[in-house]
Amino acid sequence: MNLQQLRIIRETIRQDFNLTEVANALYTSQPGVSKHIKDLEDELGVEIFERRGKRLLGLTGPGQELAGVVERILLDTQNLRRIADQFASRETGHFVVATTHTQARYALPRVIKWFKEDYPKVHLTLHQGSPREIAEMLAAGEADVGIATEGLDGNDDLAAFPCYSWRHGVIVPQGHPLQGVEKLTLEAIGDYPIITYHAGFTGRSHIDQAFARAGIVPDVVLSAIDADVIKTYVGLGLGVGLIASMAFDPEQDRGLALLQAEDIFPLNTTRLAVRKGAWLRSYAHAFIEKVSPELSEAVVKEAMRQGGRGSD
């Protein structure tokens, strides 16, 4: 038994049992992949995969049990390397943060600037993706830290912690009739075409829930993952924009007005997540604590060790 065999087992599951994709992902040949799988099955004395001819269909009963063990072994192997790197080279390494456009654009610049100044020898990669992609990257060990408003809480592979809360705001072109409304309501907003976030991004579910509770079907004429795109089309007069309030800049967005909607839309909570069982370098813990001072190294390590989630 060797680590390459275990990597092939894990990748076969990730690639939905397509051995061609497994070979491509691991930069090896398909016959080599098949041989490694057969050698491991012969050594263990059980079949890991169900087959139809040469095609793999899924995991056998023993294979389902082995899959979890394989994940833990490979995760601990990665942890061993990280522990060694921590003591061999404290101030160098590769750190991957996966987050959404809104967090990268509006919430994290100050923290990223601080990190680059304090850890100049650490290569920081900021990967933007959807909440689902962020969770998948964390679970696969492709990212060290994930930050998003959706998709991270309730995932069994992750320990997630609340970072901060925020609300949506309403943006309109300067001179819009809604600026003259004494008390903004969902009914008043619903009289106009709506431009807001794509489903699954930046609290869109809370917007939909608010309208649904009020019995209003909004006319969403455009949805985007980027607040800057929403602001552009609001400026062109295509509709009323619903964005994260933090995305509005009075200096840069002079042609627009932000209308507060604190009593209209629910509070949103942005969460930071790490993979359970992983071992993080000291600079990763420093980054996490800079994002949210309550998330000390001890707090994060305890949650990761217990396999639990951070509390609200």
LOKEGU-787899 format. One record per residue: x, y, z of N, C-alpha, C, O in turn. Coordinates in steps of 0.1 Angstrom, whole numbers, plus 2048, in hexadecimal, padded with zeros to 3 digits. Example, Ala and Ser with C-alpha at 12.3 -4.5 7.8 and 13.67 -1.06 7.14 Angstrom:
8847C784E87B7D384E8847DF84E88E7DF855 8807EA8478897F584788180084F88680B850 
This chain:
8087F480080080080080980C80081380D808 8058167F780D8227F780482E7F57F882D7F2 80A83A7F78018477F67FB8497E97F084E7E7 8038457DE7FD8477D07F183F7CE7E78437C8 7F08337D47E482B7D37D98317DA7CD8317D5 7DB8377E67D183E7ED7CC84A7E67C084D7E6 7D68517E07D285D7D87C98597CD7BF8607C9 7CC84E7C67C484A7BB7B68467C07AC8497B9 7B583F7CB7A783C7D079F8487D37948497CF 7A58527D979E85F7DC79A8667CF78F86A7CE 7A38677C67A086E7BA7968677B178E86D7AA 7968597B278C8527AB77E8557B07748567A8 77C8577BD76F85B7C276C8697BE76086C7BB 7768727BF7738807BB7708817AC76888A7A9 7758797A477387A79676787179176686E785 75F86D79B75386679775685979074F855787 76185279476584578F76984578176983A77A 76D85177B77285276E78185176E78885B772 78784576A79584376B79D84C7627A984F765 79885075779F85974E7A18677557AC86C754 79686C75B7988787637A187776F7A8880772 7A186B7757AA8697807B986A77B7C1870781 7BB8637707C986376A7CD8717677D9875769 7C48797617C788775D7CA88F76A7D389776A 7C288E7747C48967807D18937877D789B78E 7D58867877E188278E7EE8817857F887C789 7EC8857787F788576F7FE87876D80A87676E 7F586E76B7FA8607697F285A75E7EA860758 7F484D75C7ED8467517E183E7577E183A762 7D783C74E7CB8357527CF8267567CA821760 7D781F74E7DB8117527E28117607E0808767 7EA81C7627F181C76F7E781E77B7E9818785 7DD8267787D28287827CB81B7857C9817791 7C781477B7C180777C7C97FD7847C47F578C 7D67FD7817DF7F37877E17F77967E07ED79F 7E280379A7E38077A87D78037B07D87FE7BB 7CB8057AA7BE8017B07BE7F27B37BB7ED7BD 7C17EA7A87C17DC7A97CB7D77B37C87CD7BB 7D77DC7B37E27D87BD7DD7DB7CB7DF7D27D4 7D77E67CE7D27E97DB7C77DF7DF7C67DB7EB 7BE7DD7D67B37D37D97B87C57DC7B47BF7E5 7C27C17D47C97B47D77CF7B47E47CF7AA7EC 7D67BF7E87DD7BF7F57D37BF8007D67B880A 7C87C67FF7BE7C780A7B57BA80A7AF7B7814 7B47B47FF7AB7A87FE79C7AC7FC7947A37FF 7997B87F878B7BC7F678A7C47E97947CA7E5 77E7C47E377C7CD7D87777DA7DD76E7DB7E5 77E7E57D877A7F37DD76F7F97D47678007D9 7707F57C77667FB7BE75D7F07B77627E57B5 7517F47B57487EC7AD74B7EE79E74E7F979A 74A7E379774E7E47897447DE77F73C7D5783 7447E377373D7DD7687477DC75D7497E6756 74D7D075B7587CF7527647D67577687D4763 76A7DF74F7757E77547707F575A7797FD75F 7637F775A75E80475E75B80476D7557FA772 75F80E77475C80F78374E81678474C82077E 74681078D73881578F73681C79C72E82579D 73E8197A673D81F7B37458177BD74D80F7BA 74281B7CA74A8147D57428087DA7368087DA 7497FD7DD7437F27E47417F57F27458007F7 73B7EC7FA73A7EF8087477F180F7497FB816 7517E880D75E7EA8137657F780E76C7FE815 7627FA8017688067FB76381380276A81C804 75681380675081E80D75782081A75982C81F 75A81582176181682E76F81B82C774823834 77681682278481A81F78582881B78F82E81E 77B82E81477C83B80F77F84581A78784E818 77884482577A84D83078884C83678F85683A 78D84083779B83D83C7A58438337AF849837 7A38428267AC84781C7AD85681D7B885C81D 7A185D81F7A186B8217A986F82D7B187982C 7A78688387AE86C8447BD86A8437C5872848 7C185F83D7D085D83B7D68688337E186D836 7D086B8287D687581F7D58838257DE88B823 7CB88682D7CA8938347D589383F7DC89E840 7D88888467E28888507F088984A7F988F84F 7F288383E7FE88483680189383380C898834 7F689A82E7F88A882C7FB8B08388038B9838 7F58AC8437F78B38508068B185580C8BA85A 80B8A58528198A28568238AC84E82C8B1854 8208AE8428288B783A8278C583F8318CC840 81B8C98438188D784881F8D98558258E4858 81F8CF85E8258D086B8348D286983B8DA86F 83A8CA8608488CA85D84C8D88578568DE85B 8448DD84E8468EA8488458F585284D8FF852 83C8F485C83A8FE86684790086E84B90C871 84E8F587185A8F78798678F98718718FE876 8668F48658728F685C87390485687E909854 86790985386791784C85A91E85185091D84A 85B92485C84F92A86284893585A83C93785A 85093D85284B94884B84994683C847950835 84A93A83884893782983E92D82883A925831 83892C81C82E92281982492780F826932808 81A91F80D80F92280380292280A7FE918810 7FB92D8097EE92E8117E39328077E493C800 7D892A8077CD92C7FE7C092F8057BC92880E 7BB93B8017AE93F8077A493F7FB7A69457F1 7999387FE78E9377F47829407F977E93E804 77D9497F07739517F576B9567E976E9537DD 76095D7EC7579637E175C9707DD7659767E3 7569757D275A9827CC75898D7D77609967D9 74C98D7DD7489977E77529987F27579A37F6 75698D7F876098D80376E9927FE77499A804 77298D7F277F9907ED78099F7E978A9A67EC 7759A57E47759B27E07739BD7EB7799C77EB 76A9B97F57669C37FE76A9C080D76C9CA815 76B9B381176E9B081F77C9AD8227819AF82D 7849A88187919A281B79D9AB8177A89A881C 79C9B580F7A89BC80B7B19C18177BD9C0816 7AB9C68227B39CB82D7BB9BF8337C79C0836 7B59B38347BB9A883A7C69A28317D199F836 7C39A28247CD99D81A7D99A681A7E59A181A 7D79B381B7E29BC81B7EB9BA8277F79BA827 7E49B98337EC9B683F7F49A983E7FF9A8842 7EE99E8397F499183880199282F80B98D833 7FF99982480B99981B8169A182182299F81E 8139AB82981D9B38308249AB83B8309AC83D 81C9A384382299C84E82898F84A83198A851 82498983F82997C83B82D97D82C827976823 83798582983B98781B84097B81484097A807 84497181B84A96581483F95A81384294F80D 83395C81782995281582195680981D961806 82094C80081994E7F380A94C7F68059417F8 8039587F57F49587F87ED9577EB7EF95F7E2 7E494D7E97DB94C7DE7CD94F7E27C89487EB 7C79597DC7B995C7DF7B09567D37B195C7C8 7A994C7D67A19457CC79294A7CD78C9477D8 78C94F7C377E9537C37769487BD7799427B3 76B9457C376293B7BE75493C7C57519467CD 74B9337C173E9337C773F92D7D57499267D8 73592E7DD7359287EA7379197E973E9137F1 7309127E07329047DE7409007DA7468F77DF 7469087D17549057CD75E9077D97679007DA 75B9117E17639147ED7639087F676D9037FB 7579037F97558F780275D8EB7FC7638E4804 75B8E97EF7628DE7E97718DF7E97788D57EC 7768EB7E77858ED7E878A8EA7F67958E47F8 7838EE8007878EC80E7878DD8117908D7817 77C8D680D77A8C88107858C08097898B580D 7898C47FD7938BD7F57A28C17F97AB8BB7F4 7A38CA8027B08CE8077B78D77FD7C38D97FE 7AF8DE7F47B58E77EA7B58F57EF7BB8FE7E9 7AF8F87FB7AF9058017B19038107AC8FA815 7B890D8167BA90C8247AE91282C7AA90D837 7A991E82779E92582E79492982379792D818 78792882777D92C81E774937825772936831 77094181E76794C82375C94E81A75E95180E 74F94D81F74494F81773895182073894E82C 72D95681A72095882271894C82171094882A 71894481671193881471A92C81272692E810 71492081471B91481072590E81A729903817 72991582473390F82D72D90A83A733901840 72290F83F71C90A84B7158FD84870E8FC83E 7168F385170E8E784F7168DC8477108D2844 7228DF84372A8D583B7328CC84573A8D284D 7308BF8447368B684E7458B684D74B8B2857 74B8BA8427598B98407608C684676C8C6847 7588D084975E8DD84C75A8E285B74F8DE860 7638E98617608F186D75E8FF869767905864 75290486B74F91286674C91B87274691787C 75092787174F93187C74993E87674D94386C 73F94487E73A95187974595C87B74C95C885 74696487175096F87174A97C87474E98387E 74198086C73A98D86E72D98D86772A98485E 72499686A7179978657159A485D71C9AE85F 70D9A485370B9AF84A6FC9AF8446F59A5845 6F89BA83E6EB9BB8396EB9BF82A6F59C5825 6E19BC8236DF9C18156DA9D08166D49D481F 6DE9D780B6D99E48096D29E57FB6D59DD7F3 6CB9F07F96C49F27EC6CB9FE7E56CDA087EC 6CF9FC7D96D6A077D26CDA0B7C66C7A027BF 6CDA187C36C5A1D7B86CDA297B26D6A2E7B8 6CAA2C7A66D0A387A06CCA457A76C1A457AD 6D5A4E7A86D1A5B7AF6C5A617A86C3A6179C 6BBA657B16AFA6B7AC6A4A617AA699A647A6 6A6A547AE69CA4A7AC690A4C7B6692A527C1 684A497B2678A4B7BB679A457C8674A4A7D2 680A397CA681A337D7689A3B7E1687A3A7ED 691A457DC698A4E7E668EA577ED691A5B7F8 683A597E8679A617EE66FA5A7F7666A607FD 670A4D7F8667A4580066BA4680F677A44812 662A4A817665A4C825669A3F82C673A40833 663A3482A667A28830667A1D82565DA1A81F 673A18822675A0E81766EA0181B6709FC827 6679FB8126619EE8146649E48096689E97FE 6619D880B6639CE8016599D07F565C9CE7EA 64D9D57F96439D87EF6479E37E66459E27DA 64E9ED7EC6529F97E365E9F47DA65E9F87CF 6679EC7DF6729E77D766D9DE7CC6719DE7C1 6639D67D065D9CC7C66569D27BA6529CB7B1 6539DF7BB64D9E67B06579E87A46539EC799 6649E67A766E9E879C6759DB7996769D27A1 67B9DB78D6849CF78968F9CE7936949D9798 6939C279669E9C07A06AA9BB79A6AA9B2791 6B69C079E6C39BB79A6CA9B77A76CC9BF7AF 6CE9AA7A86D49A67B46DE99A7B16E19977A6 6E29937BC6EB9887BB6E597C7B56D99797B6 6EE9747AF6EA9677AA6E695E7B66EC95F7C1 6DD9547B46D994B7BE6E69447C46EE93F7BC 6E69437D16F293D7D86FD9467DB7079417E1 6FC9537D870795C7DA7029687E46F796C7E2 70B96B7ED70A9787F46FC97A7FA6F69857F8 6F79708016EA9728086DE9727FF6D3977804 6DE96E7F36D396E7EA6C79677F06BB96B7EE 6CA95C7F76BF9547FD6B695C8076AA95B808 6BD96580E6B696E8176AD9788106A297B815 6B297D8056AA9867FD69D97F7F86929847F9 69F9737F369396B7EE68A9687F967D9697F7 68F96480468696181067E96D81467296C817 68497981467D98581967198880F66698B814 6749878026699897F965E97E7FA6529817F9 6629727FC6599677FD650969809643966808 65596D81464D96F82064397A81E638979824 64798481663E98F81463498C80962B994806 63598080362C97C7F862E9847EB6259867E3 63B9887E963E9917DD6479887D46519827D9 6449887C764D9827BD65598D7B664F9947AE 66298F7BA66999A7B466D9977A566E98B7A1 66E9A179D6719A078F6819A278E6869AD78C 68899679069699779069B99678169A98C77B 69F9A277C6A29A376D6B199F76B6B499D75F 6B99A07756C799C7736CD9987806CA99E78B 6D598D7806DC98978C6EB9877896EE98377D 6F398979270298979070998479D7039857A8 71598079C71D97D7A87259887AD72C9887B7 7259937A572E99E7A77269AB7AA71E9AF7A1 7289B17B67209BE7B97239C97AF71B9D17AC 72F9C97AA7339D47A072B9D27937279DD78D 7279C678F71F9C47847119C978770A9D077F 70C9C67936FF9CA7976FE9DA7976F49DF792 7089E079C7089EF79D7099F578F7029FF78C 7109EE7867119F47787039F47726FF9FE76C 6FB9E97736EE9E976C6E49F17746DA9F676E 6E59F37816DC9FC7886DFA0A7836D5A12781 6ECA0E7816EFA1B77B6EAA1D76E6E7A2976A 6E7A127666E2A147596D2A157596CCA1674F 6CDA147656BEA157666B6A087646AAA09761 6BD9FD7646B69F07626AD9EB76D6A59E376C 6B09F07796A89EC7856AE9F17926B89F8792 6A89EC79D6AD9EF7AA6B69E47AF6B39D87AD 6C19E77B56CB9DE7B86CB9DA7C76C89E27D0 6CD9CD7CA6CD9C87D76DB9C27D96DE9B77D3 6E49C87E16F29C47E36F59C47F16EE9C97FA 7019BE7F57069BF80270A9CE8047119D47FC 7069D38107089E18127179E581271A9F080E 7209DC81572E9DE8157339E180773E9E6806 72C9DD7FD7309DE7EF72E9EC7EA7319EF7DE 7279F47F1724A027ED72FA0C7F2732A0C7FE 735A137E873FA1D7EC73AA2B7E7739A2D7DB 737A347F1732A417ED73AA497E3735A507DB 748A477E4751A4E7DB750A487CD74FA507C3 751A3B7CC752A357BF744A347B8743A337AC 73AA337C072CA317BB724A3E7BC719A3D7C1 729A497B8723A567B9716A577B270DA5E7B6 714A4F7A7708A507A06FCA487A66F1A487A1 6FFA417B16F6A387B76F3A3D7C66FBA447CB 6E8A387CB6E4A3B7D96E2A2E7E06DBA257DA 6E7A2C7EC6E4A207F46D9A237FE6D9A2D806 6CFA1B7FD6C3A1C8066C4A118106C5A0580D 6C4A1481D6C5A0A8276B9A028286AEA06826 6BB9F582A6B09EB82A6B19E28366AE9D6835 6B59E88426B89DF84E6AB9D88536AC9CD858 6A09DE8516939D885668C9D084B6829CA84E 6939CE84068C9C78356929B983268B9AF831 6A09B98326A69AC82F6AD9A683C6B29AE844 6AE99983D6B49938496C399684A6C9999840 6C99948566D79958586DE9898516D997E852 6E998B84B6F19818456FE97F84D703988853 70397284E70F96F85571996984C71795F845 72596F84B73096A84373896084C73A964858 73B95584774294B84E75094884975294983D 75994485276693F84E76793085176292C85C 76C92884876C91A84A77A91484778191983F 77D90984E78990184C7858F284C77B8EF851 78E8EA84678B8DC84678D8D68537988D8859 7848CD8587868C68647918BC8637938B6859 79A8BC86D7A58B286D7B18B78667BC8B1867 7B18C38607BC8C88597C58CF8637C18D286E 7D28D18607DB8D88687E08E58617E58E4856 7DD8F08687E08FD8617ED9038667F0902872 7F490985D8009108617FD91C86A7F292186A 80792187180592C87A8009398737F8941879 80593B86780194785F7F294685B7EB95085A 7ED93A8597DF9388567D693C8627CC943861 7DB93886E7D393C87A7D494B87C7CA951881 7E09518797E196087A7D79678717D1970875 7D69618657CC96785B7BE9668607B696F860 7BA95A8657AD95886A7A996187679F967876 7B396387F7B096C88A7B097B8867A998388C 7B697E87B7B598C8767A898E8707A2999870 7A298486979598586378A98686F78198F86E 78C97E87978397F88478A97C89178E971894 78D9878997959868A579097B8AF7989768B7 7839788AF77E96D8B878395F8B47839568BC 78895E8A878C9508A379B94F8A67A394F89D 79E94D8B37AC94B8B67B193D8B27A99358AE 7BE93B8B27C392E8AE7BE9238B67BB9188B1 7BC9258C37B791B8CC7A99178C97A590C8C9 7A09218C679291F8C37919178B678990D8B5 79991B8AC79891489F79D9058A07978FC89B 7A89038A77AE8F68A87A48ED8B07A38E18AC 79E8F28BA7948EA8C27898E58B97858DA8BA 7838EE8B17788EB8A977C8E189E7758D789B 7888E289978D8D988F7908CB89578E8C188F 7958CB8A17988BF8A878C8B78AC78B8AB8AA 7828BE8B07758B88B476C8B48A87638AC8AA 7708BA89D7678B889175A8BF8927518BB88B 75A8C989A74D8D189B74E8DE8947588E188E 7428E58947418F288E7438FD8987408FB8A3 74790989374891489B73991889F731917896 73791D8AB72A9218AF72692F8AA72F9378A8 7199318A871493F8A57139478B27109538B1 
